[in-house]
Amino acid sequence: MSNRPLSPHISIYRWPITMATSILHRATGIANSVGFIVLAAWLFDAAAGADAYAVFAAFMGSTIGKLLLIGWTFSFFFHFGNGIRHLIWDAGHGFEIVQANRSSWFVLILAVALTAACWAVLL
C-alpha cells in the first residue's frame, strides 16, 4: 500500500489566488466583527471616564495595539474591496479565469496600498 495521499492535500496543492482571496474574505469578515467589539469597548471606555479611557488608549497605543489597528485597517479595506468585486460578479461580469485572477490581485494590492496610505497619514 502506498503512503501517498488519495487526493490533493495542502502540502502538495498550490492555492490559486482566487481561493486564497476567498478564504481571506471570510477571515477578514471575522476580524471585522472582532474589531467592532473593540470599537464598542472604546466607546464604552470613553463614556466610563478619563481613567478607563486612558487604560484603553495606552493599550491601543502600544506596539500590539498598533499592530491590531493596522490589521483591522487592512481587514476593512480588503473586505470592502472584495465585497465590491462580488457585487461585480453578481452583475455577471469578471468570471473568466484571467479576469478573476486579475481582480483578486487588484483587490489584494489595493488593500495593502490603502492600508499603507491610511497609516502614513495617521503616523
N, C-alpha and C positions, 0 to 999 in steps of 0.2 A: 504494500500500500504506500502511496506517495504522501509526503508531508506537505505538498503544495496546497494552497487554499483552493476551495472548489469554485469560488467566484472572486472577482476583483476585490481586493482589500485595500484599506487606507495606506498600507505601507508600499503597495506597488501601483496604485492608481493615481494618476496625475489629475488634480482637480481643475476642471475648466473654470475660467474666470466667472462665468455666469453662475456656476454652482457656489463658488466662494462668495459672490455678492448676495446670493440668495440666503445663504447661511448668515452672512454678516447683517443682512437686513433684519432678520429675526433677532439676532443678538443685540443690535442697536435698539430695536423696539423694547427689549427687556431693560437695556441700560437706560433708555429714556424714562422708563417707568420708575426705576430706582432714583434717577435724577429728579423726578417730580416729587418724590418723597423727601429728598434732601431740600428741594425748594420749599416744601411745606414746613420743614424743620427750621429753615432760615426765617421764614415769615413768623413762625411761632416764637422763635427766639427773639426776633426783632420786637414783637409785641410784648414779650415777657419782661423786657427791661434791658438796661445797658449791660449789666453783668452777664446775663445769659447770651446776649448778642456778642459780647467780647470773647467769650469762650468759643462760640461758633466761628467767629471771624478769625480767631487765632488758628483754629484747626484748618479752615479753608485757606488761610494764608501760608500754611506750612507746605513743604515740598509735596507731601502726599495729597494734601488738599488741592494744590495747583494741578497735580497730575490727574486727579479725578475730574477737575473742571475742564482741563484740556480734553480728556477722554470724552466727557459729556458733550463738549462742543463738537468734536468730530462725529460723535454719535448722532447729534441733532442734524448736522449738515449732510451726513451720509444718508440717514433715514429719510430726510426731506427730499434729497435729490433722487434717491432710488424710488421714492413714492411717486415723484413726477414721471420717472421712467415707466413705472407700472401704469400710470394714467395714459401715457402714450401707447402702451401695449393694449390697454383697454379700448383704445380707439382703433385698434387693428393695425398699428404700424410698428416696425422695428423687430419683426420676428425672424428675419433672415439671420443665419449664424453670424455672418460678418457684422451685421448691424447690432445684434445682441452683444457680441464681444466688444465692439467699439463703445457702445453705450455703457457697458459695465466699467470699462477702463475710464471713460469720461467721468462717470459719477464718482468713482473712487479718487481720481486725481483732483476733481473739483472739490470734494470734501476735504482732502488734505490741504489744498490751496486756501480754501475759505477758512479753515481752522487756523492755519498759519497767519493769514491776514488778520483775522479777528484778534489773535493773541499778540500780534505785532502792534496793533493799535492799543490793546489793553496794557501791555507791559511797557 
